[in-house]
Amino acid sequence: MKINTTALFILLFHFNVYAQQYDIPFIKGEKLQYKIHYGPITAGTANLEVETLQNEYKFIANGKSNRLFSLFFEVKDFYQSIVDKKSLEPNKFYRNVKEGAYKKIENVYFNHKLNQAETSRDTITLPENPQDILSMFYYLRTQNFDSLTVNDSIPIQVYLDDNFINSELYYLGDELIKTKFGWIATKKWAPKLETGRIFNDENGMNIWITDDKNKIPIKIKTKVLVGAIEFDLIKYSGLKEYLKFTKNNKKKR
């Protein structure tokens, strides 16, 4: 059994939307924490964090299984993406993942002058507006979805394992969902996914993104070959704007 956290990041992070100007919905110090459920079992936690450099954003993601779940399948993943503040294109990407018997360390340098992505194993040509599997999540949050209607799709392209993967993200409409903090308005998305290795249904995942100026993923649910995985937001801090819950309202940034 291989619960590939990398695949889950793909679902979040590789949205290639064409735009020239960006409304940045995140700030330095933003932190998000998710509880990971594997079926009825609490499997672990995942964290996202935003830091800043002089002319760059640094995005950090990590996930790990809890002590009980690690007895059966240990997960310990770390991702880091450094992107240009103006273009939001990645300059460097690093990941160090351990998922059961699977281990991988990857360093990627996006050489925009030579129009190529460079790793220790290969050099490949950059497509238009390239992203990595972590930077893409934040790029998605800068997009304006007001003009989209239900079942519209957005082309997807992201770097992973010496390749750029193409797919699509489908907008399914607005939905009010319940969280531990209260009810909140969201926009629901469904990526079209590569099947076989991890997923048994190319449309087997849903992502709920807050319908506000923060645009944070508040819930993720997917079917995999050996069951189902769900991410639920349990902690947040340092948001640019207040989250607006409609019931049991708790205003917090």
C-alpha positions, 0 to 999 in steps of 0.5 A: 500500500502506498498512500502518496502524499505527493499525489495529493499535493498535485491535486492541490497545486497544479492549476495552470490558469492564464492571468497577467495580474495577481491578487495575492491572498496570502501573507508572510506568517500564514499557517494552515494545519490539516488532520488526515483521515484514512477512512475512519482512522486518523492517520496524521497531520499536514502543514502549510506555511508562507515565508518571504525572502527579499524578492521571493516567496518561500512556501513550505509543506510537510506531512507525517503519519501519527505514531499508531498509523506509522506502525503500518505505514510511515509517512514523513514528507517535506516540500519547499518551493521558492517563487518570484514575487512578481511572476509567481513562477518557481525558481527552486523546488525541493522535496524529501519524501518517505512513504512506506518503502518509497523514498525520494529526494529531489532538487530542481532549479528553474532556469528561466534564462535558458528556459529549462528545469535542471535536476541532477538527473535530467534537463527539460524544457520549461512550458509556458508559465511553469509551476511545481507541485507546491507553488501551484497551490498558491498560484491557484489562490491568486486567480479570479474565478468569478467568470467561471460557470459550473463544469468549466475547466482549467488546464493544468500543468505541473513539474513532477519527476522530470516531467510536466504533467497535463490535466484539467480542473473542473469547477463544480459550483458553490457549496456551504460545508460544515467545519470544526469552526462553523459553516463556511461558503466554499467553491468546489473543484474536481481535478481530472487525475491520472488513474492506475497508480494511486487513484481508481477514478480519474474524477475521484477527488474533490477540493473545497476552497473558501469563497472569500479573499483568502481562498484557502483549501478547507477540505479535501476528499479523495478515493484511492486504490485502497480506500479514501483519504480526507484532509480537514483544516483544524488550525489556521493563523496569520491569514490576510483576511478574516475567515467568515463563517455563517454559523457558530461564527469564529472570526480569526486571522 
